[in-house]
Amino acid sequence: MRAIVAESPDQLSWREVPDVTAGPGEVLIRVAAAGVNRADVLQAAGKYPPPPGASEIIGMEVSGTVAEVGADVTEWSVGQEVCALLAGGGYAERVAVPAGQVMPVPEGVDLVDAAGLPEVACTVWSNLVMTAHLGKGQLLLMHGGASGVGTHAIQVARALGARVAVTAGSAEKLQFCRELGAEITINYRDEDFVARLRDGSAGGAAGADVIFDIMGAAYLDRNLDALATDGQLVIIGMQGGVKAELNIGKLLAKRARIIGTTLRARPVGGPNGKTEIVQAVTASVWPMIAEGRVRPIIGARLPIERAGAAHQQLTSGKVTGKIVLTV
């Protein structure tokens, strides 16, 4: 089979690699498309190796058709259209994945577009609902509102009855976030998100109940300032660095929680494992998509041979939503 091989961060080659088969408990998927994530860019640069035992090939989500099922797999059959959450291996013609990480393509979603759903859907649901328990009437602050995770989080939060504030870096991106349901939009280039959340424009809110953060160190202190009492800061990224000073006085005064999570390295099974998350997403988010309350936001589609260009587009910050690579 063919797959993308990272010769260097700037040279991603589509070439022959050893074929894969479905082992016990696995499903082999003939890939139609693969979603692009920042973790893929980091892996190509040698900065984010896959978890032990995972494929060395880049790619953490795909859509496609079941080509083979391994021993003990009864819930999937050859020919079904599916999408899947991966630990690696997605930038390829075929990928083997544990059966518990496979999902049906949501009703009404194109097979290619479905490649942009598993990672964002599992990230958002596992963090905002299974961890932070975001609920009706609460205020969510989503940093990077126009990103793949951000555009999905806005829609899911609104479907849950929560209110949404976002940060983004252009008027066009902020307008798109408003169209998705964000009521408070903040241009981080020339506005202070802490002041905006506490100046009355948040409808009387004294800060955000939940902050979903992709920046990490650079925003730590200001995120604490922006939290409401009993608020929760959920950090899923480190685009703004890995080390910062924590003011414990602020943390205690607000009875706040700071939660750091990752998805890729979670175990397949067990409590809070990938199988449990995938099942929760299929049961709760897929109906939202079927009902039209949530939709995949695909900002660009490129042939997989242009994976390098896709990575450049992602890091440029010019794309709204997800990028998918077609095979």
Buried (B, 14 or more C-beta within 10 A) or exposed (E): EBBBBBEEBEEBBBEEBEEBEBEEBBBBBBBBBBBBBBBBBBBBEEEBEBEEEBBEBBBBBBBBBBBBBBEEBEEBEEEBBBBBBBBBBBBBBBBBBBBBBBBBBBEEBEBBBBBBBBBBBBBBBBBBBBBBEBBEEBBBBBBBBBBBBBBBBBBBBBBBEBBBBBBBBBEEBBEBBBEBBBBBBBBBEEEBBBEBBBEEBBEEBBBBBBBBBBBBBBBBBBBBBBBBEEBBBBBBBBBBEEEBEEEEEBBEEBEBBBBEBEBBEBEBEEEEBBBBBBEBBBEBBBBBBEEEBBBBBBBBBBEBBBBBBBBEBBEEBBBBBBBBBBB
